[in-house]
Amino acid sequence: MDKIYSRKCIRMPKFIRITRNRMKNKKAKKMTTMIVILIIAFATVKIVLDAVLPIFDTLCENKAKSIATIVSNDQATKVMKEHTYDELFQIEKDKDGNVTMIKSNVIPINEIISDVANKIQEEINNRGRENIEIALRKFYRI
């Protein structure tokens, strides 16, 4: 008589091939259940983190840009209050009072630039960590 089913049977390793007859032991059943639950839990956590991390990264980046903008504007304003226009530029006029040239004083301008940068860095270092609040509606995509 000819074979009805001619494909070779796949041999599974012993640790994967668990049948009902071999699972009579209660410990084996509990262990298998725990492993399945852990696999499902880790898969769920992975899926949730993959969905949340891009949103969280974007919010953190936006918060950092906001803090940097606020600090730089505040520190630039504080430094510029200490200087006058006449200190930074010299205006030359002709005998009729018309402006012929405006010369910039490079040394005070460079001092202001470095002072602003240093004060911005000090303020950012003094701020430390900031808390970021995430509204649940941010996790839903429209």
KAZI-V148525 format. One record per residue. N is the residue number from 1. BURIAL is 1 if it has 24 or more other ideal C-beta (glycine too) atoms within 12 Angstrom, else 0. Layout:
N|BURIAL / N|BURIAL
This chain:
1|0 / 2|0 / 3|0 / 4|0 / 5|0 / 6|0 / 7|0 / 8|0 / 9|0 / 10|0 / 11|0 / 12|0 / 13|0 / 14|0 / 15|0 / 16|0 / 17|0 / 18|0 / 19|0 / 20|0 / 21|0 / 22|0 / 23|0 / 24|0 / 25|0 / 26|0 / 27|0 / 28|0 / 29|0 / 30|0 / 31|0 / 32|0 / 33|0 / 34|0 / 35|0 / 36|0 / 37|0 / 38|0 / 39|0 / 40|0 / 41|0 / 42|0 / 43|0 / 44|0 / 45|0 / 46|0 / 47|0 / 48|0 / 49|0 / 50|0 / 51|0 / 52|0 / 53|0 / 54|0 / 55|0 / 56|0 / 57|0 / 58|0 / 59|0 / 60|0 / 61|0 / 62|0 / 63|0 / 64|0 / 65|0 / 66|0 / 67|1 / 68|0 / 69|0 / 70|0 / 71|1 / 72|0 / 73|0 / 74|0 / 75|1 / 76|0 / 77|0 / 78|0 / 79|1 / 80|0 / 81|0 / 82|0 / 83|0 / 84|0 / 85|0 / 86|0 / 87|0 / 88|0 / 89|0 / 90|0 / 91|0 / 92|0 / 93|0 / 94|0 / 95|0 / 96|0 / 97|0 / 98|0 / 99|0 / 100|0 / 101|0 / 102|0 / 103|0 / 104|0 / 105|0 / 106|0 / 107|0 / 108|0 / 109|0 / 110|0 / 111|0 / 112|1 / 113|0 / 114|0 / 115|0 / 116|1 / 117|0 / 118|0 / 119|1 / 120|1 / 121|0 / 122|0 / 123|0 / 124|0 / 125|0 / 126|0 / 127|0 / 128|0 / 129|0 / 130|0 / 131|0 / 132|0 / 133|0 / 134|0 / 135|0 / 136|0 / 137|0 / 138|0 / 139|0 / 140|0 / 141|0 / 142|0
